[in-house]
Amino acid sequence: MGVFRKQGWNVLAYPVDFVSPARARLGLRFNILQGLQETSKASHEWVGLIIYWLTGRTMRPFPGP
């Protein structure tokens, strides 16, 4: 979104790669390995946003809707 806005394009955000489990489970579960994998995915996205901001590709590190 930030890259498009910086170029002056008016775009509408739409999720295209949503990841969900095949079968939802209820209850609390603690899985260290799965938690680390999810943290790795999130860190990758956040670092990418910050790098884009630092290199001037976006106006803000976390562009809103």
PyMOL Python script that loads the backbone (N, CA, C, O; Angstrom):
from pymol import cmd

cmd.read_pdbstr("""\
ATOM      1  N   MET A   1       0.820  -1.173   0.000  1.00  0.00           N
ATOM      2  CA  MET A   1       0.000   0.000   0.000  1.00  0.00           C
ATOM      3  C   MET A   1       0.877   1.254   0.000  1.00  0.00           C
ATOM      4  O   MET A   1       0.623   2.205  -0.739  1.00  0.00           O
ATOM      5  N   GLY A   2       1.889   1.236   0.824  1.00  0.00           N
ATOM      6  CA  GLY A   2       2.746   2.408   0.911  1.00  0.00           C
ATOM      7  C   GLY A   2       3.464   2.724  -0.391  1.00  0.00           C
ATOM      8  O   GLY A   2       3.606   3.892  -0.751  1.00  0.00           O
ATOM      9  N   VAL A   3       3.916   1.703  -1.096  1.00  0.00           N
ATOM     10  CA  VAL A   3       4.618   1.908  -2.366  1.00  0.00           C
ATOM     11  C   VAL A   3       3.664   2.507  -3.397  1.00  0.00           C
ATOM     12  O   VAL A   3       4.025   3.444  -4.108  1.00  0.00           O
ATOM     13  N   PHE A   4       2.454   1.970  -3.477  1.00  0.00           N
ATOM     14  CA  PHE A   4       1.472   2.510  -4.417  1.00  0.00           C
ATOM     15  C   PHE A   4       1.124   3.953  -4.072  1.00  0.00           C
ATOM     16  O   PHE A   4       1.047   4.803  -4.960  1.00  0.00           O
ATOM     17  N   ARG A   5       0.915   4.235  -2.782  1.00  0.00           N
ATOM     18  CA  ARG A   5       0.564   5.605  -2.375  1.00  0.00           C
ATOM     19  C   ARG A   5       1.678   6.582  -2.718  1.00  0.00           C
ATOM     20  O   ARG A   5       1.413   7.699  -3.160  1.00  0.00           O
ATOM     21  N   LYS A   6       2.919   6.168  -2.517  1.00  0.00           N
ATOM     22  CA  LYS A   6       4.032   7.060  -2.813  1.00  0.00           C
ATOM     23  C   LYS A   6       4.067   7.412  -4.300  1.00  0.00           C
ATOM     24  O   LYS A   6       4.494   8.507  -4.666  1.00  0.00           O
ATOM     25  N   GLN A   7       3.623   6.497  -5.154  1.00  0.00           N
ATOM     26  CA  GLN A   7       3.587   6.745  -6.598  1.00  0.00           C
ATOM     27  C   GLN A   7       2.328   7.499  -7.025  1.00  0.00           C
ATOM     28  O   GLN A   7       2.171   7.829  -8.200  1.00  0.00           O
ATOM     29  N   GLY A   8       1.422   7.774  -6.063  1.00  0.00           N
ATOM     30  CA  GLY A   8       0.216   8.519  -6.370  1.00  0.00           C
ATOM     31  C   GLY A   8      -0.946   7.675  -6.860  1.00  0.00           C
ATOM     32  O   GLY A   8      -1.914   8.214  -7.398  1.00  0.00           O
ATOM     33  N   TRP A   9      -0.872   6.363  -6.685  1.00  0.00           N
ATOM     34  CA  TRP A   9      -1.943   5.476  -7.121  1.00  0.00           C
ATOM     35  C   TRP A   9      -2.945   5.299  -5.980  1.00  0.00           C
ATOM     36  O   TRP A   9      -2.548   5.122  -4.828  1.00  0.00           O
ATOM     37  N   ASN A  10      -4.220   5.348  -6.290  1.00  0.00           N
ATOM     38  CA  ASN A  10      -5.264   5.105  -5.304  1.00  0.00           C
ATOM     39  C   ASN A  10      -5.696   3.648  -5.445  1.00  0.00           C
ATOM     40  O   ASN A  10      -6.391   3.297  -6.398  1.00  0.00           O
ATOM     41  N   VAL A  11      -5.290   2.802  -4.507  1.00  0.00           N
ATOM     42  CA  VAL A  11      -5.590   1.379  -4.591  1.00  0.00           C
ATOM     43  C   VAL A  11      -6.423   0.939  -3.395  1.00  0.00           C
ATOM     44  O   VAL A  11      -6.441   1.601  -2.357  1.00  0.00           O
ATOM     45  N   LEU A  12      -7.106  -0.179  -3.553  1.00  0.00           N
ATOM     46  CA  LEU A  12      -7.907  -0.773  -2.500  1.00  0.00           C
ATOM     47  C   LEU A  12      -7.234  -2.072  -2.070  1.00  0.00           C
ATOM     48  O   LEU A  12      -7.003  -2.960  -2.891  1.00  0.00           O
ATOM     49  N   ALA A  13      -6.923  -2.177  -0.784  1.00  0.00           N
ATOM     50  CA  ALA A  13      -6.258  -3.385  -0.277  1.00  0.00           C
ATOM     51  C   ALA A  13      -7.237  -4.552  -0.276  1.00  0.00           C
ATOM     52  O   ALA A  13      -8.400  -4.403   0.102  1.00  0.00           O
ATOM     53  N   TYR A  14      -6.750  -5.717  -0.705  1.00  0.00           N
ATOM     54  CA  TYR A  14      -7.576  -6.910  -0.731  1.00  0.00           C
ATOM     55  C   TYR A  14      -6.686  -8.110  -0.401  1.00  0.00           C
ATOM     56  O   TYR A  14      -5.688  -8.329  -1.088  1.00  0.00           O
ATOM     57  N   PRO A  15      -7.019  -8.895   0.635  1.00  0.00           N
ATOM     58  CA  PRO A  15      -6.174 -10.040   0.998  1.00  0.00           C
ATOM     59  C   PRO A  15      -6.235 -11.135  -0.056  1.00  0.00           C
ATOM     60  O   PRO A  15      -7.319 -11.549  -0.468  1.00  0.00           O
ATOM     61  N   VAL A  16      -5.075 -11.599  -0.490  1.00  0.00           N
ATOM     62  CA  VAL A  16      -5.042 -12.615  -1.541  1.00  0.00           C
ATOM     63  C   VAL A  16      -4.302 -13.886  -1.140  1.00  0.00           C
ATOM     64  O   VAL A  16      -4.365 -14.879  -1.866  1.00  0.00           O
ATOM     65  N   ASP A  17      -3.610 -13.886  -0.016  1.00  0.00           N
ATOM     66  CA  ASP A  17      -2.828 -15.060   0.375  1.00  0.00           C
ATOM     67  C   ASP A  17      -3.067 -15.371   1.843  1.00  0.00           C
ATOM     68  O   ASP A  17      -2.127 -15.434   2.636  1.00  0.00           O
ATOM     69  N   PHE A  18      -4.328 -15.563   2.197  1.00  0.00           N
ATOM     70  CA  PHE A  18      -4.674 -15.831   3.592  1.00  0.00           C
ATOM     71  C   PHE A  18      -4.356 -17.280   3.924  1.00  0.00           C
ATOM     72  O   PHE A  18      -4.751 -18.190   3.195  1.00  0.00           O
ATOM     73  N   VAL A  19      -3.645 -17.494   5.022  1.00  0.00           N
ATOM     74  CA  VAL A  19      -3.263 -18.833   5.440  1.00  0.00           C
ATOM     75  C   VAL A  19      -4.122 -19.227   6.636  1.00  0.00           C
ATOM     76  O   VAL A  19      -4.112 -18.544   7.660  1.00  0.00           O
ATOM     77  N   SER A  20      -4.857 -20.314   6.513  1.00  0.00           N
ATOM     78  CA  SER A  20      -5.685 -20.788   7.617  1.00  0.00           C
ATOM     79  C   SER A  20      -5.571 -22.303   7.715  1.00  0.00           C
ATOM     80  O   SER A  20      -5.303 -22.980   6.722  1.00  0.00           O
ATOM     81  N   PRO A  21      -5.777 -22.828   8.919  1.00  0.00           N
ATOM     82  CA  PRO A  21      -5.702 -24.283   9.067  1.00  0.00           C
ATOM     83  C   PRO A  21      -6.880 -24.959   8.371  1.00  0.00           C
ATOM     84  O   PRO A  21      -7.956 -24.377   8.237  1.00  0.00           O
ATOM     85  N   ALA A  22      -6.657 -26.198   7.930  1.00  0.00           N
ATOM     86  CA  ALA A  22      -7.722 -26.949   7.267  1.00  0.00           C
ATOM     87  C   ALA A  22      -8.866 -27.238   8.234  1.00  0.00           C
ATOM     88  O   ALA A  22     -10.030 -27.271   7.836  1.00  0.00           O
ATOM     89  N   ARG A  23      -8.537 -27.443   9.479  1.00  0.00           N
ATOM     90  CA  ARG A  23      -9.549 -27.728  10.487  1.00  0.00           C
ATOM     91  C   ARG A  23      -9.239 -26.909  11.739  1.00  0.00           C
ATOM     92  O   ARG A  23      -8.157 -27.035  12.313  1.00  0.00           O
ATOM     93  N   ALA A  24     -10.169 -26.087  12.153  1.00  0.00           N
ATOM     94  CA  ALA A  24      -9.975 -25.247  13.337  1.00  0.00           C
ATOM     95  C   ALA A  24     -10.125 -26.076  14.601  1.00  0.00           C
ATOM     96  O   ALA A  24     -10.991 -26.945  14.687  1.00  0.00           O
ATOM     97  N   ARG A  25      -9.268 -25.797  15.586  1.00  0.00           N
ATOM     98  CA  ARG A  25      -9.342 -26.493  16.867  1.00  0.00           C
ATOM     99  C   ARG A  25      -9.639 -25.482  17.962  1.00  0.00           C
ATOM    100  O   ARG A  25      -9.095 -24.378  17.968  1.00  0.00           O
ATOM    101  N   LEU A  26     -10.494 -25.866  18.874  1.00  0.00           N
ATOM    102  CA  LEU A  26     -10.808 -25.006  20.007  1.00  0.00           C
ATOM    103  C   LEU A  26      -9.934 -25.389  21.190  1.00  0.00           C
ATOM    104  O   LEU A  26      -9.465 -26.522  21.297  1.00  0.00           O
ATOM    105  N   GLY A  27      -9.727 -24.430  22.070  1.00  0.00           N
ATOM    106  CA  GLY A  27      -8.944 -24.699  23.262  1.00  0.00           C
ATOM    107  C   GLY A  27      -7.581 -24.041  23.186  1.00  0.00           C
ATOM    108  O   GLY A  27      -7.170 -23.535  22.141  1.00  0.00           O
ATOM    109  N   LEU A  28      -6.893 -24.061  24.307  1.00  0.00           N
ATOM    110  CA  LEU A  28      -5.558 -23.469  24.387  1.00  0.00           C
ATOM    111  C   LEU A  28      -4.504 -24.552  24.184  1.00  0.00           C
ATOM    112  O   LEU A  28      -4.540 -25.603  24.824  1.00  0.00           O
ATOM    113  N   ARG A  29      -3.581 -24.278  23.295  1.00  0.00           N
ATOM    114  CA  ARG A  29      -2.475 -25.191  23.064  1.00  0.00           C
ATOM    115  C   ARG A  29      -1.194 -24.369  22.985  1.00  0.00           C
ATOM    116  O   ARG A  29      -1.195 -23.241  22.494  1.00  0.00           O
ATOM    117  N   PHE A  30      -0.120 -24.940  23.468  1.00  0.00           N
ATOM    118  CA  PHE A  30       1.167 -24.258  23.458  1.00  0.00           C
ATOM    119  C   PHE A  30       2.153 -25.102  22.678  1.00  0.00           C
ATOM    120  O   PHE A  30       2.481 -26.218  23.083  1.00  0.00           O
ATOM    121  N   ASN A  31       2.628 -24.572  21.558  1.00  0.00           N
ATOM    122  CA  ASN A  31       3.563 -25.298  20.710  1.00  0.00           C
ATOM    123  C   ASN A  31       4.721 -24.349  20.385  1.00  0.00           C
ATOM    124  O   ASN A  31       4.564 -23.416  19.597  1.00  0.00           O
ATOM    125  N   ILE A  32       5.861 -24.589  20.985  1.00  0.00           N
ATOM    126  CA  ILE A  32       7.011 -23.697  20.826  1.00  0.00           C
ATOM    127  C   ILE A  32       7.471 -23.617  19.374  1.00  0.00           C
ATOM    128  O   ILE A  32       7.737 -22.522  18.880  1.00  0.00           O
ATOM    129  N   LEU A  33       7.571 -24.735  18.688  1.00  0.00           N
ATOM    130  CA  LEU A  33       8.049 -24.721  17.304  1.00  0.00           C
ATOM    131  C   LEU A  33       7.107 -23.945  16.383  1.00  0.00           C
ATOM    132  O   LEU A  33       7.562 -23.168  15.543  1.00  0.00           O
ATOM    133  N   GLN A  34       5.819 -24.149  16.534  1.00  0.00           N
ATOM    134  CA  GLN A  34       4.859 -23.416  15.709  1.00  0.00           C
ATOM    135  C   GLN A  34       4.927 -21.919  16.028  1.00  0.00           C
ATOM    136  O   GLN A  34       4.837 -21.083  15.130  1.00  0.00           O
ATOM    137  N   GLY A  35       5.084 -21.593  17.297  1.00  0.00           N
ATOM    138  CA  GLY A  35       5.208 -20.190  17.687  1.00  0.00           C
ATOM    139  C   GLY A  35       6.437 -19.540  17.067  1.00  0.00           C
ATOM    140  O   GLY A  35       6.374 -18.390  16.632  1.00  0.00           O
ATOM    141  N   LEU A  36       7.540 -20.253  17.020  1.00  0.00           N
ATOM    142  CA  LEU A  36       8.754 -19.722  16.410  1.00  0.00           C
ATOM    143  C   LEU A  36       8.586 -19.528  14.902  1.00  0.00           C
ATOM    144  O   LEU A  36       9.088 -18.555  14.339  1.00  0.00           O
ATOM    145  N   GLN A  37       7.882 -20.452  14.255  1.00  0.00           N
ATOM    146  CA  GLN A  37       7.635 -20.311  12.825  1.00  0.00           C
ATOM    147  C   GLN A  37       6.778 -19.078  12.536  1.00  0.00           C
ATOM    148  O   GLN A  37       7.052 -18.329  11.599  1.00  0.00           O
ATOM    149  N   GLU A  38       5.751 -18.875  13.340  1.00  0.00           N
ATOM    150  CA  GLU A  38       4.881 -17.712  13.149  1.00  0.00           C
ATOM    151  C   GLU A  38       5.648 -16.418  13.427  1.00  0.00           C
ATOM    152  O   GLU A  38       5.456 -15.422  12.729  1.00  0.00           O
ATOM    153  N   THR A  39       6.507 -16.429  14.435  1.00  0.00           N
ATOM    154  CA  THR A  39       7.326 -15.252  14.740  1.00  0.00           C
ATOM    155  C   THR A  39       8.269 -14.957  13.584  1.00  0.00           C
ATOM    156  O   THR A  39       8.497 -13.794  13.251  1.00  0.00           O
ATOM    157  N   SER A  40       8.814 -15.992  12.973  1.00  0.00           N
ATOM    158  CA  SER A  40       9.706 -15.807  11.829  1.00  0.00           C
ATOM    159  C   SER A  40       8.965 -15.157  10.659  1.00  0.00           C
ATOM    160  O   SER A  40       9.498 -14.247  10.023  1.00  0.00           O
ATOM    161  N   LYS A  41       7.750 -15.609  10.371  1.00  0.00           N
ATOM    162  CA  LYS A  41       6.954 -15.016   9.292  1.00  0.00           C
ATOM    163  C   LYS A  41       6.659 -13.548   9.577  1.00  0.00           C
ATOM    164  O   LYS A  41       6.809 -12.695   8.702  1.00  0.00           O
ATOM    165  N   ALA A  42       6.240 -13.259  10.802  1.00  0.00           N
ATOM    166  CA  ALA A  42       5.907 -11.886  11.162  1.00  0.00           C
ATOM    167  C   ALA A  42       7.139 -10.991  11.098  1.00  0.00           C
ATOM    168  O   ALA A  42       7.067  -9.872  10.589  1.00  0.00           O
ATOM    169  N   SER A  43       8.265 -11.472  11.609  1.00  0.00           N
ATOM    170  CA  SER A  43       9.504 -10.688  11.585  1.00  0.00           C
ATOM    171  C   SER A  43       9.924 -10.370  10.156  1.00  0.00           C
ATOM    172  O   SER A  43      10.376  -9.260   9.872  1.00  0.00           O
ATOM    173  N   HIS A  44       9.778 -11.329   9.264  1.00  0.00           N
ATOM    174  CA  HIS A  44      10.120 -11.129   7.854  1.00  0.00           C
ATOM    175  C   HIS A  44       9.309  -9.969   7.269  1.00  0.00           C
ATOM    176  O   HIS A  44       9.859  -9.112   6.578  1.00  0.00           O
ATOM    177  N   GLU A  45       8.017  -9.944   7.543  1.00  0.00           N
ATOM    178  CA  GLU A  45       7.151  -8.891   7.028  1.00  0.00           C
ATOM    179  C   GLU A  45       7.495  -7.529   7.641  1.00  0.00           C
ATOM    180  O   GLU A  45       7.568  -6.529   6.926  1.00  0.00           O
ATOM    181  N   TRP A  46       7.704  -7.487   8.945  1.00  0.00           N
ATOM    182  CA  TRP A  46       8.002  -6.221   9.615  1.00  0.00           C
ATOM    183  C   TRP A  46       9.348  -5.659   9.160  1.00  0.00           C
ATOM    184  O   TRP A  46       9.469  -4.456   8.926  1.00  0.00           O
ATOM    185  N   VAL A  47      10.349  -6.510   9.034  1.00  0.00           N
ATOM    186  CA  VAL A  47      11.665  -6.055   8.564  1.00  0.00           C
ATOM    187  C   VAL A  47      11.538  -5.515   7.146  1.00  0.00           C
ATOM    188  O   VAL A  47      12.133  -4.487   6.821  1.00  0.00           O
ATOM    189  N   GLY A  48      10.773  -6.195   6.299  1.00  0.00           N
ATOM    190  CA  GLY A  48      10.564  -5.711   4.935  1.00  0.00           C
ATOM    191  C   GLY A  48       9.924  -4.336   4.904  1.00  0.00           C
ATOM    192  O   GLY A  48      10.339  -3.476   4.127  1.00  0.00           O
ATOM    193  N   LEU A  49       8.910  -4.118   5.745  1.00  0.00           N
ATOM    194  CA  LEU A  49       8.257  -2.801   5.812  1.00  0.00           C
ATOM    195  C   LEU A  49       9.238  -1.711   6.260  1.00  0.00           C
ATOM    196  O   LEU A  49       9.249  -0.614   5.702  1.00  0.00           O
ATOM    197  N   ILE A  50      10.043  -2.012   7.247  1.00  0.00           N
ATOM    198  CA  ILE A  50      11.006  -1.021   7.752  1.00  0.00           C
ATOM    199  C   ILE A  50      12.086  -0.735   6.709  1.00  0.00           C
ATOM    200  O   ILE A  50      12.474   0.419   6.529  1.00  0.00           O
ATOM    201  N   ILE A  51      12.574  -1.760   6.027  1.00  0.00           N
ATOM    202  CA  ILE A  51      13.586  -1.556   4.983  1.00  0.00           C
ATOM    203  C   ILE A  51      13.026  -0.692   3.856  1.00  0.00           C
ATOM    204  O   ILE A  51      13.706   0.212   3.371  1.00  0.00           O
ATOM    205  N   TYR A  52      11.789  -0.964   3.437  1.00  0.00           N
ATOM    206  CA  TYR A  52      11.165  -0.140   2.394  1.00  0.00           C
ATOM    207  C   TYR A  52      11.097   1.314   2.832  1.00  0.00           C
ATOM    208  O   TYR A  52      11.338   2.217   2.031  1.00  0.00           O
ATOM    209  N   TRP A  53      10.771   1.545   4.095  1.00  0.00           N
ATOM    210  CA  TRP A  53      10.684   2.919   4.616  1.00  0.00           C
ATOM    211  C   TRP A  53      12.072   3.559   4.663  1.00  0.00           C
ATOM    212  O   TRP A  53      12.236   4.708   4.253  1.00  0.00           O
ATOM    213  N   LEU A  54      13.065   2.831   5.154  1.00  0.00           N
ATOM    214  CA  LEU A  54      14.421   3.384   5.267  1.00  0.00           C
ATOM    215  C   LEU A  54      15.043   3.688   3.904  1.00  0.00           C
ATOM    216  O   LEU A  54      15.839   4.618   3.780  1.00  0.00           O
ATOM    217  N   THR A  55      14.686   2.914   2.889  1.00  0.00           N
ATOM    218  CA  THR A  55      15.241   3.146   1.550  1.00  0.00           C
ATOM    219  C   THR A  55      14.406   4.123   0.728  1.00  0.00           C
ATOM    220  O   THR A  55      14.708   4.378  -0.438  1.00  0.00           O
ATOM    221  N   GLY A  56      13.358   4.669   1.337  1.00  0.00           N
ATOM    222  CA  GLY A  56      12.567   5.699   0.666  1.00  0.00           C
ATOM    223  C   GLY A  56      11.509   5.190  -0.290  1.00  0.00           C
ATOM    224  O   GLY A  56      10.979   5.957  -1.093  1.00  0.00           O
ATOM    225  N   ARG A  57      11.195   3.919  -0.217  1.00  0.00           N
ATOM    226  CA  ARG A  57      10.168   3.364  -1.114  1.00  0.00           C
ATOM    227  C   ARG A  57       8.748   3.638  -0.629  1.00  0.00           C
ATOM    228  O   ARG A  57       7.801   3.610  -1.415  1.00  0.00           O
ATOM    229  N   THR A  58       8.601   3.906   0.680  1.00  0.00           N
ATOM    230  CA  THR A  58       7.302   4.281   1.237  1.00  0.00           C
ATOM    231  C   THR A  58       7.474   5.524   2.098  1.00  0.00           C
ATOM    232  O   THR A  58       8.585   5.863   2.507  1.00  0.00           O
ATOM    233  N   MET A  59       6.355   6.203   2.370  1.00  0.00           N
ATOM    234  CA  MET A  59       6.405   7.407   3.193  1.00  0.00           C
ATOM    235  C   MET A  59       6.367   7.092   4.692  1.00  0.00           C
ATOM    236  O   MET A  59       6.857   7.872   5.508  1.00  0.00           O
ATOM    237  N   ARG A  60       5.781   5.940   5.047  1.00  0.00           N
ATOM    238  CA  ARG A  60       5.670   5.543   6.448  1.00  0.00           C
ATOM    239  C   ARG A  60       6.062   4.062   6.588  1.00  0.00           C
ATOM    240  O   ARG A  60       5.838   3.275   5.667  1.00  0.00           O
ATOM    241  N   PRO A  61       6.641   3.684   7.722  1.00  0.00           N
ATOM    242  CA  PRO A  61       7.028   2.278   7.878  1.00  0.00           C
ATOM    243  C   PRO A  61       5.835   1.330   7.963  1.00  0.00           C
ATOM    244  O   PRO A  61       5.931   0.182   7.528  1.00  0.00           O
ATOM    245  N   PHE A  62       4.717   1.791   8.516  1.00  0.00           N
ATOM    246  CA  PHE A  62       3.530   0.956   8.661  1.00  0.00           C
ATOM    247  C   PHE A  62       2.334   1.693   8.072  1.00  0.00           C
ATOM    248  O   PHE A  62       1.567   2.305   8.815  1.00  0.00           O
ATOM    249  N   PRO A  63       2.157   1.647   6.738  1.00  0.00           N
ATOM    250  CA  PRO A  63       1.037   2.358   6.108  1.00  0.00           C
ATOM    251  C   PRO A  63      -0.308   1.768   6.540  1.00  0.00           C
ATOM    252  O   PRO A  63      -0.488   0.550   6.561  1.00  0.00           O
ATOM    253  N   GLY A  64      -1.230   2.639   6.879  1.00  0.00           N
ATOM    254  CA  GLY A  64      -2.565   2.196   7.287  1.00  0.00           C
ATOM    255  C   GLY A  64      -3.457   1.946   6.105  1.00  0.00           C
ATOM    256  O   GLY A  64      -3.049   2.121   4.957  1.00  0.00           O
ATOM    257  N   PRO A  65      -4.693   1.532   6.386  1.00  0.00           N
ATOM    258  CA  PRO A  65      -5.632   1.264   5.291  1.00  0.00           C
ATOM    259  C   PRO A  65      -6.018   2.500   4.502  1.00  0.00           C
ATOM    260  O   PRO A  65      -6.801   2.409   3.557  1.00  0.00           O
TER     261      PRO A  65
END
""", "prot")
cmd.dss("prot")
cmd.show_as("cartoon", "prot")
cmd.util.cbc("prot")
cmd.orient("prot")
